[in-house]
Amino acid sequence: MTATTLLPDDQKLQELEEQFDPEMRFRPTLPPATQIVKWLLIALSCFHYYTAGFGLLQEITHRGVHLAFVLGMIFLVFAFSSTSANRDLKSSFLNPGGMPLVDWLLAGACALSVLYIPYVFDDLMFRVGNPSNMDVIMGSILFITLLEATRRSMGWPLPLIAIGFTVYALLGPYFPGLLKHAGANWSMMINHQYLTSQGIYGVAVGVVATYVFHFVLFGVMATRIGLGQLFLDVASSIAGRYAGGPAKVSVFGSALFGMLSGSSVANAVTVGSLTIPAMIRVGYKKHFAAAVEAASSTGGQITPPVLGAAAFLMIEFLNVPYQTIIAASVVPAFMHFFGVFMQVHFEAKRYGLRGLTEEEMPRLAESLQMRWPTLIPLGLLISILVSGRTPYLAAFVGISSCAIVGMSTKISGNQLKNWGLLVVMHAILMTIAFSDFGNDNSTIKLVLFALALIVGAAAYIWAGVRGRIEPHVLIEALETGAKYALAVGAAAATVGIVIGVVTLTGVGFKISYIITQAAQTISAFMSGWIPADWASLNTLTLLAALTMTGLVCILMGCGVPTTATYIIMVTVAAPTLVGLGVEPLVAHFFVFYYGVLADITPPVALAAYAAAGMAGSDPFKTGNTAFRLGLAKALVPFVFVFSPSLLLVAKGFTWESFIITFTGCVMGITLMAAALSKFLMVEMKRWEQLSCLFAALLMIAPSLAATLVGVALVIPMMVNQVRRAKLE
């Protein structure tokens, strides 16, 4: 990393993401298919941009248009298999534009089956519970094409889960014991999944259509104008000079970049393109360098203000403002990055790895001078979110501001006309966003928007105003943002099938009962050798239920991405935790936090695969190491269950409880990281590792007494480490 090192260009970054993320592997096409696909994707982005700024459509119509675009485009963008995608492109009657005719037909059939519901919506109230033959046919088409679209964009695990739940719904009478139910025929299944809001058209699709898409587009736009590069320069300046500098830059850079993107793979590719080679250059092993970036990048999903899709789902599930989710995520996000940072630090100390030299460090003052305007969109987005306005309005302003900053200001040499255009365009934007013109509100805002376009075009054509990006970059960002949102849109609809089965059969309550009974059995066993003064039976029951939930989240993460893991586990496990006395917000965050581990949980560890590909390391070894790096903070969710003050906005928050719990967590994570790295001041002996582990467990416990016992337990180890460090 040198002062002149820059992120790879946007095309290169996109190629890297497509190479390592199966959700981004888009097939090549030939004209006219290339142009058709391109402009359909741009139309999808424009639809969401327009509705975010000028008003959402009727709920079912909005979801229908979104889903029709998303699922239809998947058949045009993703090939049936990697083999078919790599075939020589030939255009013919059966292969127009290099794509099989069957894919065009599937795209059309899928889109029509989706739009059928908004078309007949006014009549549905008379047919719900008694679907017509056409309802069943169209619903069956959507059901089958949805599963295929999800398989193409995300792989087999999630469709197989949906199929498994469907089989359970259809064959209910044949299941044993508590899992037995009356069963449903195919018509009943389609009625519930297709004609109601309890299935495919449920909350998950609504959230993606209303919130997630907009923030994906914002992240792409912010990266294009150079905000990501500024964040990396800041991270390098803060952490680069210290031991193992590039790895610490990776942690800080991923934390800052996570503010823009909730995608683990996007974070890994963007930040890792700089930090992974630098880590290898200063002496880190390839698999460890890749693992650091993978583990750090997963934190983007819990880093405010732009969190992963699961955070937006939380808004709907809990009926709380997005500001509440942002506030609750601050400390968990800090603990994630702190845990990775400490392991990186101890690893660097253990192997004597250097930091960046002065020549390798970026010039922060120069970078800020060139790129400070790119902070304006992020500042506006955060301000609007904090003010209590809707997230999609914040995204609209953020996206618009990115376009204004990108087109009106240059990296250097800005003149008065550049600053004038920046101010005028933002003034119009603020008027559109925050003014209410009564009955003519939409019309006047559209007129103002048209005026802004005219002013921008005039400045570009006649005044010669040039910015840091050209207009074609904005067009490319609209196309890329839509591509990035396709897979999560399909996942949301498929998870709707799972939710539909849960609500249709009541299996969620049955699973909750099974978990509760198992937890009570385990707690009864544990109470035989754990004194009641240390933990009550209720506490042990809750601890057992939390442990089982966390393990299931991790196991599901072996094949299912974070968002899908979160939705499924919230549906079947969160009620158990709530029933055991856990506050709903805390229960959801517990599942969310463990779901984040999905991207670094082998064998399907997408962030680890991406980082391993860039480092040239073994993917499985990288995934295992990344998982280990994530373990230092794996106990944190247990902490905020027993001490909700850590989430800041949970009920019963007190500063005293927060300070005690936070301090204990920081100390516990530090000791856990040292134990996992086998190094504190010098190489650890086995008894020192065990001492650290036990002390960490006690310190993380949300109790002043437990923390003090942990401190007492670790003192002999610390004394021995100091003594051995002096001898060396």
Secondary structure, 3 states (H helix, E strand, C coil): CCCCCCCCCHHHHHHHHHHHCHHHCCCCCCCCHHHHHHHHHHHHHHHHHHHHHHCCCCHHHHHHHHHHHHHHHHHHHCCCCHHHHCCCCCCECCEHHHCCHHHHHHHHHHHHHHHHHHHCHHHHCCCCCCCCHHHHHHHHHHHHHHHHHHHHHHCCHHHHHHHHHHHHHHCHHHCCHHHCCCCCCHHHHHHHHHCCCCCCCCHHHHHHHHHHHHHHHHHHHHHHCCHHHHHHHHHHHHHCCCCCHHHHHHHHHHHHHCCCCCCHHHHHHHHHHHHHHHHHHHCCCHHHHHHHHHHHHHHHHHCCCCCCHHHHHHHHHHCCCHHHHHHHHHHHHHHHHHHHHHHHHHHHHHHCCCCCCCCCCCCHHHHHHHHHHHHHHHHHHHHHHHHCCCHHHHHHHHHHHHHHHHHHCCCCCCCHHHHHHHHHHHHHHHHHHHCCCHHHHHHHHHHHHHHHHHHHHHHHHCCCCCCCCCHHHHHHHHHHHHHHHHHHHHHHHHHHHHHHHHHHHCHHHHHHHHHHHHHHHHHHHHCCCCCCCCCCHHHHHHHHHHHHHHHHHHHHCCCCCHHHHHHHHHHHCHHHHHHCCCCHHHHHHHHHHHHHHHHHCCCCCHHHHHHHHHHCCCHHHHHHHHHHHHHCCCCHHHHHHHCHHHHCCCCCCCHHHHHHHHHHHHHHHHHHHHHHHCECCCECCHHHHHHHHHHHHHHHCCCHHHHHHHHHHHHHHHHHHHHHHHHC
